[in-house]
């Protein structure tokens, strides 16, 4: 009899399962449950992109591509970033196509971290950052962000967290789970701190096209920041291509060269058909000013306003999110923390939300609610949440 407990590493055994997936798995087993938990667009990938993937398969384009990605796709990514952010990256050696933004995050950290290095992470943030850091034998240093200041990273909070071992700052804006964004002025306030302490920034901008007030600003656009920033983005959120698993990173060629070596040995290349679909997405977007993205963003904005209004009317204190597709209400006034609230809501009213603790200690009195669902589903879920709140008064 094999003792598998002795085979798995201590690090893997101690790794907590994703708090998001935990609730997703539970809700699939409950008849009549409504889930507002998963951060996945409810839109179908536009036909032009699906059709391009089909055509690529029909033509027999089923081999590996270049490790870095199809050259035409990298050219279009360069044009896309120039168009949306006014930053120039060379398609040849400053762009790497990855299997989702998740691979880009993992590769970036693996390429830069030595045992004992510290990575600064705004808290609350996306669930994958801390495990990826810890799997690289580095230390995640959470920086508490609060609703009072829009969950932004302040220069004072950043300064207080820095030690001689600090090497990387993860900058996750627009933010999952809070919907917080950072303006150009706010980024300019933390940039001098980053420069002074010689930090490298991993800027996760997967929700960059889903900003509802003003336009997203990348920290890479600021003076002296491009050379120390790995800009990460992808097609999952803006183009409703979650299952296609396609992302990319833009960075100085010296960093891309090192990161690509890991990519070569572990992944080889991103899925070929997905890359052809992405070519169609960017070609079409650059021709029509990304009309499909605009329409999607407008629909999300309607849901955002509707959800925010209903939650506040119920008495749940909810910071106004200005990006992504989540709201992050505090449930402290109910006398329950986020975990208790989520479990009882699922048990009594069959509505699944994600406890804020899944995203860090700072989220323990919050829950994340996604509005990547139809208005009808959101409305029904909110009716049930209101009944639940009345029950526990």
Secondary structure, 3 states (H helix, E strand, C coil): CCCHHHHCCHHHHCCCCCHHHHHHHHHCCCCCCEECCCCCCCCCCCHHHHHHHHHHHHCCCCCCCCCCCCHHHHHHHHHHHHHHHCCCCCCCCCEEEECHHHHHHHHHHHHHCCCCCEEEEEECCCCHHHHHHHCCCCEEEEEECCHHHCCCCCHHHHHHHCCCCEEEEEECCCCCCCCCCCCHHHHHHHHHHHHHCCCEEEEECCCCCCECCCCCCCHHHCCCCHHHEEEEEECCCCCCCHHHCCEEEECCHHHHHHHHHHHHHHCCCCCHHHHHHHHHHHHHHHHHCCHHHHHHHHHHHHHHHHHHHHHHHCCCCCCCCCECCEECCECHHHCCCHHHHHHHHHHHHCEECEEHHHHCHHHCCEEEEECCCCHHHHHHHHHHHHHHHHHCC
